[in-house]
Amino acid sequence: MRYFSSKLPQTYKATRNALAGCDFSTKLSPWLALGALSAPQIIAALGEHERVHGKTDSTYWIWFELLWRDYFRYLHLQHGAKLYRAQGLSTVAFSATAVDVSAWQAWARGETGEALVDAGMCELYQTGYLSNRMRQIVASYLIHDLRGDWRQGAAWFEHCLLDYDVYSNQGNWLYIAGRGTDPRGGRRFNVAHQARQYDPDGAYRSRWLG
Ligand SMILES: Cc1cc2nc3c(=O)[nH]c(=O)nc-3n(C[C@H](O)[C@H](O)[C@H](O)COP(=O)(O)OP(=O)(O)OC[C@H]3O[C@@H](n4cnc5c(N)ncnc54)[C@H](O)[C@@H]3O)c2cc1C
């Protein structure tokens, strides 16, 4: 919880979408996932930080992200096993027979040829962690560009992530696939645009692809 005795929470909103580094986000997810820390303990540390350094948009945003974690838990309480169907909560069927298994394998191995996606998949496999932004980009690429099975993506994350949490993982994959509760029908990220915005000098790609 060193994060909250530093000034980093004051800039969280501006830094949270970064791809690399220790300090751009709290990095508390593995401890939460393992039950070594609870959300109320984090909220208490956040409150103490705000008392000393002041409340800002950024400190609010840490609280807001923890709400997402709660939200996905309540989603499971409400919908249970429906969240594990290929179609999720959507009325639109999903046909797994059309899925190209070799595309999934290339995705999981970081061999799609799309450098930003491949770099993310290398980081995930080698470290067990991936920034939220990269999780969104690689998930979107599997679902919307490769037309893969979102459940295979969720299963690969389960295999790799140190902070694997069934509620947050399933909930986020459903959200990006457009098979959760979001009325916008999925989130597609344009990889070239994301690379320009979040890795303009290519440092992240070079780091993981050499
Ligand atoms: C496809 C996909 C799969 C994911 N799988 C997991 C998972 O298995 N386990 C997991 O803990 N998180 C998961 N997330 C959410 C998020 O990416 C991580 O919680 C976050 O990157 C962890 O780093 P951090 O602790 O530094 O987060 P911070 O940005 O510091 O956020 C603080 C805390 O808020 C919560 N949080 C932040 N963003 C989210 C979110 N989108 N959904 C739910 N809770 C959030 C986490 O508990 C996190 O530790 C997933 C996101 C996506 C897009």
The ligand as an ORCA input file, in Angstrom:
! r2SCAN-3c Opt
* xyz 0 1
  C     -10.203     -8.478    -20.787
  C      -9.914     -8.051    -19.354
  C      -9.700     -9.018    -18.374
  C      -9.453     -8.639    -17.048
  N      -9.218     -9.612    -16.114
  C      -9.007     -9.254    -14.815
  C      -8.750    -10.242    -13.811
  O      -8.753    -11.456    -14.073
  N      -8.506     -9.816    -12.549
  C      -8.530     -8.478    -12.205
  O      -8.298     -8.144    -11.041
  N      -8.797     -7.538    -13.127
  C      -9.011     -7.876    -14.423
  N      -9.237     -6.891    -15.355
  C      -9.394     -5.496    -14.912
  C      -8.121     -4.615    -14.892
  O      -7.446     -4.708    -16.119
  C      -7.172     -4.980    -13.752
  O      -7.881     -5.036    -12.524
  C      -6.071     -3.922    -13.603
  O      -5.378     -3.760    -14.810
  C      -5.121     -4.365    -12.495
  O      -4.074     -3.458    -12.325
  P      -4.084     -2.428    -11.112
  O      -4.329     -3.135     -9.818
  O      -2.858     -1.613    -11.202
  O      -5.386     -1.564    -11.445
  P      -5.771     -0.058    -11.058
  O      -5.936      0.718    -12.306
  O      -4.838      0.487    -10.042
  O      -7.223     -0.209    -10.418
  C      -7.410     -0.405     -8.997
  C      -8.251     -1.641     -8.801
  O      -9.547     -1.423     -9.370
  C     -10.038     -2.636     -9.939
  N     -10.233     -2.473    -11.395
  C      -9.600     -1.613    -12.224
  N     -10.070     -1.723    -13.484
  C     -11.018     -2.697    -13.431
  C     -11.884     -3.286    -14.406
  N     -11.883     -2.895    -15.692
  N     -12.720     -4.277    -14.007
  C     -12.761     -4.683    -12.706
  N     -11.986     -4.153    -11.740
  C     -11.116     -3.177    -12.111
  C      -8.984     -3.710     -9.683
  O      -9.335     -4.408     -8.501
  C      -7.702     -2.891     -9.492
  O      -6.735     -3.555     -8.707
  C      -9.458     -7.261    -16.691
  C      -9.666     -6.297    -17.689
  C      -9.885     -6.686    -19.003
  C     -10.101     -5.621    -20.059
*
